[in-house]
């Protein structure tokens, strides 16, 4: 009986250490933990430092709102560009076309 007590004790200690490590890490890698559903591509506009960026983002629903997985900049337009409206419409058209292409390729 004493012969089995040492291996059983070591196994129990190893399992407890494993459970502590898993709990400390949260159970899964962070990227998988944050993503709760199916990812999708969408267009977005970002205004920063005097520029308007038209971007295409891949987002997935997460527990605290959408989680951005990747981003592609389609067009950058200076805010003081006299043809800003026209360039913005062209950029959004290009972004929507890219979303359609990326969605087809994702499936």
C-alpha positions as a Markdown table, in Angstrom:
| # | Residue | x | y | z |
|---|---|---|---|---|
| 1 | Unk | 0.0 | 0.0 | 0.0 |
| 2 | Unk | 2.9 | 2.4 | 0.8 |
| 3 | Unk | 4.3 | 1.7 | -2.6 |
| 4 | Unk | 1.2 | 3.2 | -4.3 |
| 5 | Unk | 0.9 | 6.2 | -1.9 |
| 6 | Unk | 3.9 | 8.1 | -3.3 |
| 7 | Unk | 2.9 | 7.9 | -7.0 |
| 8 | Unk | -0.7 | 8.8 | -6.2 |
| 9 | Unk | 0.5 | 11.8 | -4.1 |
| 10 | Unk | 2.8 | 12.9 | -7.0 |
| 11 | Unk | -0.1 | 12.6 | -9.5 |
| 12 | Unk | -2.4 | 14.7 | -7.3 |
| 13 | Unk | 0.2 | 17.4 | -6.8 |
| 14 | Unk | 0.9 | 17.5 | -10.6 |
| 15 | Unk | -2.9 | 17.8 | -11.3 |
| 16 | Unk | -3.2 | 20.7 | -8.8 |
| 17 | Unk | -0.2 | 22.5 | -10.3 |
| 18 | Unk | -1.7 | 22.1 | -13.8 |
| 19 | Unk | -5.1 | 23.4 | -12.7 |
| 20 | Unk | -3.4 | 26.4 | -11.1 |
| 21 | Unk | -1.5 | 27.2 | -14.3 |
| 22 | Unk | -4.7 | 26.9 | -16.4 |
| 23 | Unk | -6.6 | 29.2 | -14.0 |
| 24 | Unk | -3.8 | 31.7 | -14.0 |
| 25 | Unk | -3.7 | 31.8 | -17.8 |
| 26 | Unk | -7.5 | 32.0 | -18.1 |
| 27 | Unk | -8.0 | 28.6 | -19.7 |
| 28 | Unk | -7.4 | 29.6 | -23.3 |
| 29 | Unk | -5.1 | 31.9 | -25.3 |
| 30 | Unk | -6.2 | 35.6 | -25.1 |
| 31 | Unk | -7.3 | 35.8 | -28.8 |
| 32 | Unk | -9.6 | 32.8 | -28.5 |
| 33 | Unk | -10.9 | 34.0 | -25.1 |
| 34 | Unk | -11.9 | 37.4 | -26.5 |
| 35 | Unk | -13.7 | 36.1 | -29.7 |
| 36 | Unk | -17.1 | 34.7 | -29.0 |
| 37 | Unk | -18.6 | 34.4 | -32.5 |
| 38 | Unk | -18.2 | 34.4 | -36.2 |
| 39 | Unk | -15.8 | 37.0 | -37.6 |
| 40 | Unk | -16.9 | 39.3 | -40.4 |
| 41 | Unk | -15.4 | 42.1 | -42.6 |
| 42 | Unk | -16.7 | 45.6 | -42.4 |
| 43 | Unk | -15.9 | 49.1 | -43.6 |
| 44 | Unk | -15.0 | 51.9 | -41.2 |
| 45 | Unk | -13.8 | 55.5 | -41.2 |
| 46 | Unk | -11.1 | 56.7 | -38.8 |
| 47 | Unk | -10.2 | 60.3 | -38.3 |
| 48 | Unk | -6.7 | 61.0 | -36.9 |
| 49 | Unk | -4.0 | 63.6 | -37.1 |
| 50 | Unk | -5.6 | 65.6 | -39.9 |
| 51 | Unk | -6.3 | 62.5 | -42.0 |
| 52 | Unk | -9.4 | 60.5 | -42.8 |
| 53 | Unk | -8.6 | 56.8 | -43.1 |
| 54 | Unk | -11.0 | 54.5 | -44.9 |
| 55 | Unk | -10.4 | 51.0 | -43.6 |
| 56 | Unk | -11.6 | 47.5 | -43.9 |
| 57 | Unk | -11.6 | 45.6 | -40.6 |
| 58 | Unk | -12.2 | 42.0 | -39.6 |
| 59 | Unk | -14.2 | 42.0 | -36.4 |
| 60 | Unk | -15.7 | 39.3 | -34.2 |
| 61 | Unk | -18.2 | 39.7 | -31.4 |
| 62 | Unk | -16.6 | 39.6 | -28.0 |
| 63 | Unk | -17.9 | 39.6 | -24.4 |
| 64 | Unk | -17.2 | 43.4 | -24.1 |
| 65 | Unk | -18.1 | 44.4 | -27.7 |
| 66 | Unk | -16.5 | 43.8 | -31.1 |
| 67 | Unk | -12.9 | 42.7 | -31.2 |
| 68 | Unk | -10.8 | 43.9 | -34.2 |
| 69 | Unk | -8.8 | 41.0 | -35.6 |
| 70 | Unk | -7.1 | 42.8 | -38.5 |
| 71 | Unk | -7.3 | 46.0 | -40.4 |
| 72 | Unk | -6.5 | 47.2 | -44.0 |
| 73 | Unk | -6.3 | 50.8 | -44.9 |
| 74 | Unk | -8.0 | 51.4 | -48.3 |
| 75 | Unk | -7.4 | 55.1 | -48.6 |
| 76 | Unk | -6.0 | 58.0 | -46.6 |
| 77 | Unk | -7.4 | 61.5 | -47.4 |
| 78 | Unk | -6.1 | 64.7 | -45.9 |
| 79 | Unk | -8.9 | 66.6 | -44.1 |
| 80 | Unk | -8.1 | 69.8 | -46.0 |
| 81 | Unk | -8.3 | 68.2 | -49.4 |
| 82 | Unk | -10.6 | 70.3 | -51.7 |
| 83 | Unk | -11.9 | 67.1 | -53.3 |
| 84 | Unk | -12.5 | 65.3 | -50.0 |
| 85 | Unk | -16.1 | 64.4 | -50.7 |
| 86 | Unk | -15.4 | 62.8 | -54.0 |
| 87 | Unk | -12.3 | 60.9 | -52.8 |
| 88 | Unk | -14.3 | 59.7 | -49.7 |
| 89 | Unk | -17.1 | 58.3 | -51.9 |
| 90 | Unk | -14.6 | 56.6 | -54.2 |
| 91 | Unk | -12.7 | 55.2 | -51.2 |
| 92 | Unk | -15.9 | 53.9 | -49.6 |
| 93 | Unk | -16.9 | 52.2 | -52.9 |
| 94 | Unk | -13.5 | 50.6 | -53.1 |
| 95 | Unk | -13.7 | 49.5 | -49.4 |
| 96 | Unk | -17.2 | 47.9 | -50.0 |
| 97 | Unk | -15.9 | 46.1 | -53.0 |
| 98 | Unk | -12.9 | 44.8 | -50.9 |
| 99 | Unk | -15.3 | 43.6 | -48.1 |
| 100 | Unk | -17.3 | 41.7 | -50.7 |
| 101 | Unk | -14.1 | 40.0 | -52.1 |
| 102 | Unk | -12.8 | 39.2 | -48.6 |
| 103 | Unk | -16.1 | 37.7 | -47.5 |
| 104 | Unk | -16.2 | 35.5 | -50.6 |
| 105 | Unk | -12.6 | 34.4 | -50.0 |
| 106 | Unk | -13.3 | 33.7 | -46.3 |
| 107 | Unk | -16.1 | 31.2 | -47.0 |
